[in-house]
């Protein structure tokens, strides 16, 4: 039972940090263009 006193707050803090990192990445534009890099690989043209 004593382990719950440590694990519950620790898990809440971990989830809070994960949500903060996700929204930080979302606000910085990390997820704006998900199809661009995939299409760029297909259109790579190495002709001389």
LUMFIMI-820841 format. One record per residue: x, y, z of N, C-alpha, C in turn; residue number from 1; residue in three letters. Coordinates in nm, 4 decimals. Layout:
REC    neast   nnorth      nup   caeast  canorth     caup    ceast   cnorth      cup num residuo
REC        X        Y        Z        X        Y        Z        X        Y        Z NUM     ALA
...
This chain:
REC    neast   nnorth      nup   caeast  canorth     caup    ceast   cnorth      cup num residuo
REC   0.0810  -0.1188   0.0000   0.0000   0.0000   0.0000   0.0865   0.1268   0.0000   1     UNK
REC   0.2025   0.1180   0.0652   0.2899   0.2344   0.0698   0.3475   0.2685  -0.0671   2     UNK
REC   0.3580   0.1682  -0.1536   0.4117   0.1936  -0.2875   0.3185   0.2813  -0.3690   3     UNK
REC   0.1885   0.2731  -0.3432   0.0928   0.3566  -0.4161   0.1119   0.5039  -0.3861   4     UNK
REC   0.1564   0.5358  -0.2667   0.1811   0.6755  -0.2308   0.2935   0.7358  -0.3156   5     UNK
REC   0.3801   0.6525  -0.3666   0.4872   0.6989  -0.4543   0.4483   0.6865  -0.6010   6     UNK
REC   0.3848   0.5756  -0.6380   0.3601   0.5484  -0.7789   0.2491   0.6337  -0.8398   7     UNK
REC   0.1451   0.6637  -0.7652   0.0351   0.7440  -0.8200   0.0812   0.8863  -0.8533   8     UNK
REC   0.1460   0.9581  -0.7611   0.1952   1.0919  -0.8003   0.3011   1.0872  -0.9100   9     UNK
REC   0.3849   0.9847  -0.9075   0.4867   0.9719  -1.0109   0.4250   0.9498  -1.1483  10     UNK
REC   0.3206   0.8695  -1.1553   0.2544   0.8470  -1.2837   0.1791   0.9712  -1.3304  11     UNK
REC   0.1206   1.0463  -1.2389   0.0530   1.1709  -1.2764   0.1540   1.2724  -1.3298  12     UNK
REC   0.2685   1.2806  -1.2675   0.3741   1.3713  -1.3155   0.4237   1.3276  -1.4527  13     UNK
REC   0.4415   1.1971  -1.4736   0.4878   1.1458  -1.6027   0.3876   1.1759  -1.7137  14     UNK
REC   0.2601   1.1567  -1.6873   0.1569   1.1880  -1.7870   0.1540   1.3376  -1.8138  15     UNK
REC   0.1688   1.4180  -1.7114   0.1721   1.5634  -1.7304   0.2880   1.6072  -1.8179  16     UNK
REC   0.4043   1.5487  -1.7965   0.5213   1.5817  -1.8788   0.4996   1.5370  -2.0227  17     UNK
REC   0.4408   1.4196  -2.0432   0.4145   1.3712  -2.1786   0.3163   1.4618  -2.2520  18     UNK
REC   0.2134   1.5077  -2.1827   0.1170   1.5994  -2.2451   0.1827   1.7333  -2.2762  19     UNK
REC   0.2674   1.7816  -2.1862   0.3376   1.9078  -2.2085   0.4310   1.8984  -2.3301  20     UNK
REC   0.5022   1.7863  -2.3442   0.5917   1.7669  -2.4589   0.5114   1.7586  -2.5884  21     UNK
REC   0.3976   1.6885  -2.5860   0.3157   1.6760  -2.7061   0.2633   1.8115  -2.7513  22     UNK
REC   0.2070   1.8896  -2.6594   0.1536   2.0198  -2.6986   0.2644   2.1177  -2.7350  23     UNK
REC   0.3809   2.1036  -2.6752   0.4950   2.1861  -2.7151   0.5384   2.1570  -2.8577  24     UNK
REC   0.5408   2.0302  -2.8940   0.5760   1.9934  -3.0314   0.4679   2.0370  -3.1285  25     UNK
REC   0.3435   2.0277  -3.0865   0.2329   2.0688  -3.1721   0.2342   2.2197  -3.1951  26     UNK
REC   0.2633   2.2974  -3.0923   0.2677   2.4432  -3.1065   0.3852   2.4892  -3.1906  27     UNK
REC   0.4941   2.4141  -3.1909   0.6116   2.4556  -3.2673   0.6031   2.4151  -3.4142  28     UNK
REC   0.4956   2.3478  -3.4541   0.4774   2.3130  -3.5946   0.5345   2.1785  -3.6325  29     UNK
REC   0.5593   2.0937  -3.5368   0.6190   1.9632  -3.5642   0.5291   1.8763  -3.6514  30     UNK
REC   0.3981   1.8906  -3.6381   0.3043   1.8030  -3.7074   0.2308   1.8737  -3.8216  31     UNK
REC   0.2847   1.9828  -3.8734   0.2151   2.0587  -3.9769   0.2114   1.9856  -4.1100  32     UNK
REC   0.3233   1.9339  -4.1550   0.3305   1.8712  -4.2870   0.3742   1.7267  -4.2707  33     UNK
REC   0.2782   1.6345  -4.2658   0.3116   1.4936  -4.2475   0.3349   1.4217  -4.3799  34     UNK
REC   0.2842   1.4754  -4.4899   0.2981   1.4076  -4.6185   0.4156   1.4600  -4.7006  35     UNK
REC   0.4657   1.5765  -4.6714   0.5733   1.6374  -4.7494   0.7009   1.5555  -4.7534  36     UNK
REC   0.7565   1.5131  -4.6395   0.8804   1.4355  -4.6443   0.8645   1.3013  -4.7164  37     UNK
REC   0.7481   1.2381  -4.7047   0.7278   1.1107  -4.7740   0.7241   1.1315  -4.9253  38     UNK
REC   0.6616   1.2381  -4.9693   0.6556   1.2658  -5.1133   0.7910   1.3107  -5.1667  39     UNK
REC   0.8694   1.3782  -5.0840   1.0013   1.4233  -5.1256   1.0934   1.3051  -5.1539  40     UNK
REC   1.0796   1.1962  -5.0782   1.1609   1.0773  -5.1029   1.1250   1.0165  -5.2373  41     UNK
REC   0.9968   1.0117  -5.2688   0.9536   0.9531  -5.3948   0.9931   1.0375  -5.5147  42     UNK
REC   1.0021   1.1673  -5.4999   1.0337   1.2580  -5.6110   1.1829   1.2911  -5.6173  43     UNK
REC   1.2658   1.2237  -5.5422   1.4083   1.2502  -5.5428   1.4639   1.2170  -5.6804  44     UNK
REC   1.5276   1.3146  -5.7417   1.5771   1.2972  -5.8772   1.7269   1.3215  -5.8792  45     UNK
REC   1.8033   1.2156  -5.9000   1.9495   1.2246  -5.8966   2.0093   1.2182  -6.0365  46     UNK
REC   1.9426   1.2712  -6.1344   1.9980   1.2705  -6.2710   2.1109   1.3704  -6.2833  47     UNK
REC   2.2092   1.3351  -6.3638   2.3243   1.4232  -6.3831   2.2989   1.5239  -6.4923  48     UNK
